[in-house]
């Protein structure tokens, strides 16, 4: 495990009641930054652990550096243990349907009465308003928030290729949590913080709403957009490999022409400005295509890099495992998977410190087995060894050594 002293959130205790992506992502960010995050799972374990297909990576990506407490929250003893933990916590995170936490006795009002300093973060589909009780998913709000329209073709809306709204909504939740913790320093009082999928989507497409306000024209999908720049396209190398290239300023245009010895184009005053080059795209782009088609992918990228031109090979997620930049300085973290095997997954995309003291948050705790820390957490909460064993024997508390007779659906 990584030696990561003096992480910013050391000493902050978080109790997490979450599943899927949005809630675990918020808790995962706090955990990476040093908070003690206790993931409270159903006795059988979070159903997210058992997802297949495109959901198979959810648990592995968003639950490192957490401790797992698996217990039956429908039992009096299970609720009592969870409430005792919350009494000494700084933050609670939940992303279940409206009313679910209240029915269990873990609503904000009930917890605030016990712990006035608690910061209670709810991660929902919608903020307050006509839609607030609707059930939502990442894809639902991408569709209704205009993101799928902007991503796809005009007649074929298409969700983004990752759970971008879940993840970003979780990040906004973290921003709210950190803001509330800062305010608590002055008031001594916690508060409720809510982040949502729909409003997050609206924030993400806000630039296109502003575009329409500024231009008076409805923005077309990005797939058929009118580019603001003259060269902002995917080109093919001599081997047929694809590379994106963006020449987004007049200074870069001059550097581009100098690197590739495009003296005739550089001397053409009609191409000296971006507006002029945009107007000449129909004749300009074929010339650039022919240039790049005469070069290997490696030479093309080396020369673009030397000239300071933005460029990118068209990669698949699998290509990132071997990316030399990500593999430098802790960009990928080694994790043991609960079901066996291992993976190298992206670290939190921030650096802390300066100069020789720069470090990236790493792995303090591997991905937990369901209930792996139940006994440890119960003991720290004041339960005796006999009480702990009684809860285990009665199927209320799951220890890492427990193997349930059968898997049942999460409540």
N, C-alpha and C positions, 0 to 999 in steps of 0.2 A: 504494500500500500504506500501511497505517496506521503512524504514528509512535508506537510503544508502548514507550518506554524503561522499564527497570527492572521488567520482568515477573518474577514470583516465581521461575519455574523456568529463567531464563536460566543457561546453563552446564551444564544437565542434558542428557545425550545418551541418546536412546532409539532402539533398533533394534526395528522393528515387523514381525512376521510375522503378518499378519492378513488377514481378508476379511469380507465381509458387514457386520454392524452392531456386534456387541458389542466385538470387538477394535478396529476403527477408531474407535469412540466413545471408548474409553479413551485411545487414542493421540491422538485429536483434542482431548480436554480438556487433556492435557499439552502439546500443541503450541500451543493457544490461550494457555496460561499461560506460554509462553516457551521450553519445552524444544525442543531440536533433535531432531526426529523423522524418522528415515530409514525410509521404508516400503519393505521388501524385497518386490518382486513377482516372480512368475514372468516368464520372458523375454517371454511374450506379453502380460503385464499381468494384473493382478487381474481375475478373471472378474466381480467385482462391477461393474466398469466397463460391462459389456455387458448387465446385467440390464434387463428390460423390466417393464411393468406396475407393480405396487406397489413393486417393487424398483428402479425407475428412478432414484429419488432418493437411494439409499443412498450411493453414492460421493460425490456432490456435497455431501451434508450433513456427512460425517464425515472428510473427508480434506484439508481446507484446512490451510495452514501446515505441510505436510509436504514432504519431499523424496523423490523416487522413484528407487529403485535397482532396475532390472529385470535379473535375471540367472538363469542356469541353475544352481540349487542342487544338481542331480544330478551336476554336473561337479566334478572336484577343484578346478579353478581358481575356480569360483563359490563353493564352500564355503570355500575358503581366504580369499577376499576378505571374505565375510560374517564369518568368525571373526576376522579382523583388526580389523574394525569393532567387534565385540563386546568385544574385548580392551580397548578404550578407552571402552566405554560404561558408563553407570550403570544402565540399565534395558533389559530385553528383554520384549516383549509377544508372546504367541502365543495363537491361538484355534483351533487345528486339532485333529483327532481325537487321542485318546489314542495315544501311540506314534509319531505322525508326526514330531515333532521329534527324538525319540531316533533314529529310523531315518536321519535326515539328519545326525546327529552334533551336533544343537543342543539336546539335552536338558539339564535343569538340572545334573545331576552333571558332565557334560562341560564346560559353560560355567563352572561354579563353580571347577573345577580350573584353568581358564585365568585367571579373573578373580574372585577371592574376594569382591570388593565388589559383584558384580552383583546387582541386584534383578530377579528373574525372575517375571513375572506370567503365569500361565496362566488363561485364561478358558474355562470348560468348561460342560457341561450339568449336572453334578452334582459335589458335593464327595465326599470319601472315604466309601465305604459300599457297600452292595449294588448301587446303580445306577451307580457311578462310571464304568463302561466303556460305558454306553449312549450312543447318539447322541441329541442333543436339539436342539430348535428353540425359539424364543420361544413359538410357539403350543402346542407339546407341553407345556411346563411351565406355561403358563397353564391348560391343561386339567387336568393332574394336580395342580396346586397350588391349585385352587379359585378362581382369579381369573376364569376364563371363566364358572364357575357364578355367581359374584357379579355379573358384568357383564350376563349375559343374562337371559332369562326362566326360570322354574323348569324348564321342559321343553326349553329351548333354550340351552345354554351358548354364549357368544359371546366371542371374543377381543376384547381392548381395541383401540381404533382406531388404535394406533400400536405400534411395537416397544418397548413400555414395559419389558419384562423385559430385553431385549438392552441397552437404553440404561442402565437402572438397574444391571444387572449390571456393565456397563462402568464406571459411576460407583463402585460398590463396589470394583472392581479398582483404580481410581485412589486411593481411600482407603487400600487396602492398600499400594499403591506408595509413597505419601507417608509412611505410617507406617513402612515399612521403610527409606526414605531417612533419616528422622529418627533411627531406631534405629542406623543405620549411622554416624551422627555420633558415637555413643558407643562402638560396638564395633568399627568399621572393617570389619565383615562385612556382606555382603548376605544375602538370604534369598529363599526361594520364597514367592510370594503366589498364592493361587488364589481366584477368584470364580466363581460358578456361576449358571446360570439357575434351577434348581429351588429352591435355597435362597433366592435373591433373591425368587422368587414367594412362598415361604412367609413371608418377612419382610414383604412387601407386604400379605398377607392376615392377618398376625398380629393386627391389630386386631379382625378378626372372630372369630378363635380366642379372643382375650381376651374378646370380647363374650359368647361362649357360656359361657366359664368363669365370668363374672360373673353372667350372667342364668340360666344353666342351660337356655337354649333355643337351638336351632340357628338361626343367623341366616339369614333368607331373602335371595334375591338383591336387589341394590340397586334393581332395576327394580320390585320389589313390596315394598320395605322399609317398615317402620313408622317414619315420620320421627320424630326426636327433637324436632322443632320444629313449631310450629303453621303457619307460613307458610314453605314451603320447596318452591316449585313453579314451574312454567313457566306464564306467563300470556300472553294475547293482547292486543295493543293494538287501537285502533280500525281500523287498516289490516290487522289479521290477523297482524302481525309478532309473533314470540315473544320473551319476555324472562324470564329466570329471576330470581326474587326470594327472598331469605332473610331473614326476621325472626327472629333467633336469640337474642334476649335480651329481658327485660322493658324495659330501657332503650330498645332499638331499637323495641319496640312503641309506647312512648309517643311517640318521635320520629316514627314512621310515622303514628300517628293525628293528631299535630299538623300534619304537613306536608300531609296530605290531608283535613284538617278532619273527621275521623271522631269527632266529639265524643261521639256516643251510644255508640260502641264503647269509647272511652277511659273513659267514666263507668261502664261495666259492670264491677263488681267481680269477676264470675265470669271475666272475661278479663284480669284484672290480672297473672296469672302464666302462664308458658308451659304448665304442666300444665293449667290451666283452658282455655287456648286450644286445646291439643291435643284435649281432650275435646269442644270445641265445633267442631271442624273441619268437620263436615258442614253446619253453618249458616254458619260464618264464611267459608269459602272461596268459596261462591257470591257473597257480598257483595263480596269483594275482586276476583273475576273481573269483576263488573259495573262496579266502579270503573275498573279498568284498560281495559276495553273501551270506555270513554267517552273515553279519552285517546289522543293520538297516541303513537307509540313514542318520539319525541324528547322530548315533554313528560314522559312517564312516567319516562324515564331521568334527565332533568335534575332532577326533583323527588326521585327516589330518591337521587341523588347528593347533593343539597343536604341531605337528611335523614340522610345517612351510612348508608343501608341497602345491604347487599351486593346487587348485581344484575349481570346479564350478558346482553347480546344473544346469541342462538344463532347463532354464526358457523360458517362453513366455513373450512378452512385457507386457501383462496384469499383470504378477506376480510382475512387478516393482512398481506398485502402492502401494503395501504393503511391499516393501523391507525396513527393519529397518534401513539400512545404508542410503538409499536415503531419508528416512523420517527424518533423523537427520540433523540438522544444515542448513536447507534451500535447500536441494537437489531437492525437488519437490516444485513447485510454484503454489499457488492457483490463478486460472484465471476464470473470468466470460466470457462465450462464447457469441459472439454477437447474435447468433441465440437463446440464452437461455440456461440455465443450467450452469454448471461449470466443471472445470477439474483441475487436479493436474499434471503439466507437468515439465519435467526436466529443472533445472536451467543451466546456463552456467557452464561448468565443470571446473571452476577454483575457487581458494580461493585467496583473497587479504588480506594483512596484516600479522601479526605475533602474536603468543601467544594469549593473551586476546583480541587483536584487529582483529583477523581473522574474515572476513565476506565474504559472497558470494553475487554477484550482484542479486538483487531481482526484484520485480515488482513495478515500479513507476507509470506506466500507464497500465491499463487493455487493452485487445484487443479492438481496436477502432471500432465503427460503421463506415460504409462508410460515409465520410463527417462529422464525429463527431466534428472535430476541424476546419472546414472550415471558419466559421465566425471569430473565434479567430485568425486564421492565417492571414486572409484577413485584419482584423483590425490592427494587428501588422505590416502588410506590408504597412499601410498608407491609406487604403481605408476608406471612410466615411461610416457611417451607411446607408445612402441613396444609395450609390454606391453598397454596399454589398446586400442590399435588391433588388436592380434592377437586379443584376446578378442572385440572387436566383429566382426572378420572371420570368426571361427570360430562365431559365433552363441551365445556364452556371455554376453556383456554387451550389453545393448540401450541404445544411446544414443538421445536424442530424435529424431535424424535417421534412425534405423533404422526401416524398415517391414517387419515380418515377412511372409514369403511367404503364410502362411496362419495363421488363428487356431486354436489347439488348446486342448483342455480343460486346466484347471489341475490339477496333480498333487494 
